[in-house]
């Protein structure tokens, strides 16, 4: 089934896997995996349920990671709205699981092709290790764009509520009831929950700004704090914020439109121009071949 070269390549892989499993087994004896209480967490995705016990097992080595990395990963999970699905240790276990799956899949493909280059396996493992982080960063950026896009709409709702006589909390309730679905609506509902729990309005907004770490949200919270401190008209301040956010959104769309031609240069040069050249030159080349 396996030739001698394949066996020689398989031996170090199996030996490394055996060492990893041995370390995990010893660690799990000293630190058994606690049972999870997921009452207040998001349900596990259907495709991940079979792999969840393995993911919990692979999360054990995360206790040896630097605290700074765990805190950084926790902030990224909060900003990506995945903190209710994974904790930082489980996400690191997902990284290790992805690394193992990529390495094993590459090894199988290399054996099918008759190649025996271990560098490809190491490279695939590195890609698998960092792929969850790349996906996490993409999710965070998409969520940030949705929040910034919806912010002027919610500011308009809150401004109308404040100017019509409601207090800020009442205006916030009206905005979340009538505003569009999305991550900003969920964040504002968390703010309402914090206010009902006894946290001050300003502290609840500051907590949201800290969770999101978005410049526009931080600016909004600073405006609310300044209006509360100086006693100025909150409705007028929110109206100015809404107009400013709307102008910034338009400017951001203009900037993206200006960047589009630059981004089209590579596909044109690499794919469209060569294909057009081949289509035009093929009949000419055939006629020249017949003549010569």
N, C-alpha and C positions, 0 to 999 in steps of 0.2 A: 504493500500500500504506500509506504514512504521509502524513498531511496536514502542512501547514506548521507547526502548533503542536507536533505530535509530533516533527518533525525538529528544531525549535528546542530542545525538551527533551532530545532524544537527543544532540545535539552536545556539551554540557558533560559528560554522563555518559561518552561515549566518549572525550572528551579527557582526563578524569580517569583513566579506566581505562588509557589509553595511557601517561600519565605514570607511573602506578603500575607498570605492566609494564616500562617503560623503566628505572625505578629498580631494580626487582627484577633485571632482566637485567644491568645494570651491576654490581650488588652480587654477583650469582651468579658473574660472571666473576672478580671479585677474591676472592670467598670461595665456591669451589665446594662444593656439598652433599656432605659425606662419606658414604660408604657405611655403612649401619647394620648393626651387629652385634646381632641380636635373639635370640641363643642363650639368654640369661638373662632375656629379657623375655616378656611375655604376647603371644600371637598377635594379629595385627591382626584386628579384627572384619570379617566378610565384606562388610558394606555399606560399610566404610570403605576397603577395599583399592583400589578404582578412584581414590579421592580422595587416597590417601596421598602420591603424588609431589607433587601440588599443595599438600598440607598442609606438606610439607617445604620447598617453595619459599617459601610464605608465612611460614614460621618464620624466614627470614633476617633480616627487620627487627627481630626480638626482641633482636638483639645491641645495639641502640641503646636498649633499655629500661633503667630504673634497676635497679641490682643488688638493691635492697631489694624491688622488685616481683617479680623472678625468684625470690628466696629465699622470699618470702611464697607465691608460687604453688607452689614446690617443696614447702613444708610442707603446703599444702592437698592437693596430689596424694598425698603420703604418707598423710595422714589419710583420704583417700578410697580408698586402695588402688589408685590409678591410676598411680603412679609407675613401675610396670613396663610400662605401655602407652605413656604420653606422658612426654617430658621437658618442662620448663617452656616451652622455645622452641616445641616442637611444639603444645603446648596454646594458646599465643598464636596460632600459625598457624591452629588450629581456630577461634579467635575471629574472625580476619580472614575465614576462609572462610565462616563463618556470617553475618558481616556482609554479604559480597558476595552470598550466596545470598538472604538476606532482602530486600536492596535490589533485586536483579534481579526477584525474584518479585513484589514490590510494584509495580515499574514495569510489568511485564507486566499485572498485574490492573488498574492504573489506566488503561492503554491500552485494555483490553477494555471498561472502564466509561465510557471517554470523559473521564476526569478527568486534569488536568495540574497537580497540586499537588506540588511537589518536597518539601514539608515531610513528606508521608507517607513518601517514600522515605528521607529522612534519619532519621525516627523509626524506620522498619523496620530501617535499618542499625544504629542504636543498640541496638535490641532484640536483633538478631542478635549484636552484639558482646558483650553482657552475658549472653545466654542460656546459653552454656557455663559461665560462672561461677556462675549461679543453679543450674544442674543439678549442678555440682560441689559446691556447698554443701549441696544436698538429699541428695546421695549421702553426704556426710560425716556429716550429722545422722542419717540412717538407719543408717549403720554404727555410729555412736556408741551409738544406742539398742540395737542388737543386742548390742554388747559389754557394755554395762551390764546388760542383761537376762540374759546368760549368765554374768556374773561370779560370782554366788553359787553356781551349780552347779559351776563349776571350783574355786572355793575349797573347797567341800565335799569334792571328790575329793582335792585336795592335802592338806587337813587330815586326812582319813582315812589317806592314805598316810604322812604324817609321824607321826601318832599310832600307826600300826601298826609303826613301826620303820624305814621307808624314809627316806633323806635327801631333801632338797628336789628335787634333780635327778631322782631316781627317781620321786618323787611326781608331778612335772611330766610325766614320760613316761606314767605311768599315766593321768593326767587327760586328756592329749591323745588317748590311745588310746580311752578310754571316753566322753569328753565329746561333746556335740552338735557338729555341723558349724557353721561360722560364722567370722566374722572374728577372734574372740578365739582360736579354736583355731589359726588360721593364724599369729597373732601369737605365741602360745606356742611354736609349732613353730620360729619364727625365733629365739626365745630359746634353745631347745634347740640349734639349729644354732650360735648364737654361743658357747654354753658349750662345745660340742664343739670349736670352733675355738680355744679357749684363753682366751676372755674370762671374767672372773670372773662368778659368779652375780649379784652385786649390780649390776655394770656392765651386764650383759645386760638385767636388769630395768629399769634406768634408761634404757637405750636404747629399750626398748619404751614406757616412760612418755613419753619425749621425742617419739617418733614419733606416739603417739596423742593426747597433750595432753588427756587426760580426767581429771577431778578424782578419780574413784574409783580409777583405775589409779595415779595419783600417790600417793594416800593408801596404797594397798596396798604400793607400793614403799618408802614411808617407814616403814611398819610393819615390813617385812622388814629394812630397814637398821637400825632401832632394836633389833629383836630380836637381830640379829647383833652389834651393837655392845655391847649390855648383857648378852648371854648368857641372855636370858629364853627361856621356852618358846615356840618358833615355832608349834607346833601350836595352842596356846591363843590366840595372837595372831591366827592365821589364822581360827580359829573365831569370834572376836569380829568380825573383819572380815566374814566371811560373814553372820553374823546382822545386822550393821549394814547391809550392802548389801541384804539381803532386806527389812528394814524400810523402807529408802529406796525400794525398788522398789514396795512396797505403798503408801507415801505418795504416790509419783509417780502411781500408777494412780488413787488417790483424788482427787488434784488434777485430773487429766484428766477424771474423771467429773464433778467440780464445774464445770469450765469448759464442758462439753458444752451445758447449757441456754443459756448466754450465746451460744455460737456458733450456736445454732439460731434465735436471734431474727431475724437478718437474712433467712435463707431464708423464715421464716414471714411476715414483714412484706412482703418483696419479691415472693414468688411464691405461697405457699399462700393467704394471706388474700385477695389480689386475685382469684385463681382461684375461690375459694369464693364471694366476693361476686358475681362475674359469673354463676356457675351459679345462685345463688339469685335474683338480680335479673332475669335474662333473661326467665323466664316472666312475672314481674310487669310488666316493661316492655312485653312483647308484648300483654298484656291491656289495659294502659293505652292503648296505641296504638290497639287496636281500639275501645275505648270512646270515645276522643277523635276 
